Amino acid sequence: MGERDVAAVKTWVRDARRIVLLTGAGMSAESGVPTFRDAQSGLWTNFRPEELATEDAFRARPRFVWDWYAARRVGMATVQPNAGHRAVAAFQQRHPGRLTVVTQNVDGLHQRAGSAGVLALHGNIAEDKWLDRPRACCTAENVQDGHPPRCAACGNLRRPAVVWFGELLPAAALVEAEEAASGSDLVLVVGTSGRVYPAAGLARATRGRVVVVNPEPTALDDVADVVLAGTSAMLLPRLLED
Ligand code: OAD
């Protein structure tokens, strides 16, 4: 990564009217949240995604899957936004309406850093929802603790409010993200392997420039005008400073 590339991207940031920041697990790596696909620490290293992150897996082994998410939830509650998250939020405060955060992360760190209007395409791990369509008895008062909690009357289970494999993304957030990407002058793709669609497709939906920030090669490098081989906490504060 050359200083000349960093300088060029800073100019693009300065000149862009609308910027989309598309983030993945690597955005939170320097906060101590493991990524999904890294060989050493990746969350999927010991499990295939189909074993855990699907509705079928949850129905087959609700306790196992619930406890796996519960452990991640505890881990994520103890970490803090890093310098990258903070630089993004500070830029948005200085330049209202110019930068939209679109994230695949469910850890809430962009929001906790102060970013407004975050489009969380894969949900939020801190929240639950009903597994089956709620009946009249499925109210907050009727939730009975357990692994997972359930409706005391009908047994309907609570499940993590994240998007599982095979599920649709939240429609409104996806539409907003697509509009933001297609109307943007610049898409910064940070900390994602770019292998999971439709999120990765947003980087291909812009007619503006695309910059990838990642210490490793990604599946989106082919659409990038510039690839900056570095970490989000190191590079974003530089790219987004005035
Ligand atoms: P991955 O684990 O696939 O990719 C993480 C990326 O972050 C890799 O390309 C790393 O090289 C990069 N990375 C690691 N440390 C970094 C750092 N400090 N700064 C910048 N980049 C760094 O995670 P995602 O691309 O987010 O979906 O995975 C996409 C989706 O797959 C996730 O949202 C999840 C998973 O299935 C759902 O849960 C629905």
Residues whose N, C-alpha, C, O or C-beta is under 5 A from the ligand:
A	BS01	OAD	G24 A25 G26 M27 A29 E30 T35 F36 R37 D38 Q104 N105 H122 V163 W164 G191 T192 S193 G194 V196 V213 N214 P215 E216 P217 G230 T231 S232
